[in-house]
Amino acid sequence: MIRNLLLRFLITGVSLIAANLLIPGIEFVGGITDLLKITVVFFVANFCTRFVVKLLHLPIEIATLGLINIAVNSATLFAVAWWLPTFRVTSFWFSGLSGSAFVIAPVEIPSFITAVIASVVIGITGTTLYWLTRGS
């Protein structure tokens, strides 16, 4: 049990680092101790709310095929950003894409979309890492 919790804690930390590296609007300020604090708060928030929220939003989760988890994780990111000043969820500028047949114009991504994108990255990273370490 303790080993599983420690593994999930480490996976949460790595997922937060991945979100920080991939998404410009997710910012850590400080060193490794601040990252550890952010990971602890995010892990505890997810751990404590997981059971209650899963029970309460089960009908919605079934109807949306699990997409409500993205909204819950986005809200958790905002709560952690509100609680700890060393973690920020901000808007960022997407520079756009252009190809031979299409153009995606540059646009500013608002902070709530940043949180949604980060929640997807954290979910994919966490699920992949948990799946890879499940047998060990």
Secondary structure by P-SEA (a helix, b strand, c coil): caaaaaaaaaaaaaaaaaaaaccccccccccaaaaaaaaaaaaaaaaaaaaaaaaaaaaaaaaaccaaaaaaaaaaaaaaaaacccccbbbbbccccccccccccbbbbcaaaaaaaaaaaaaaaaaaaaaaaccc
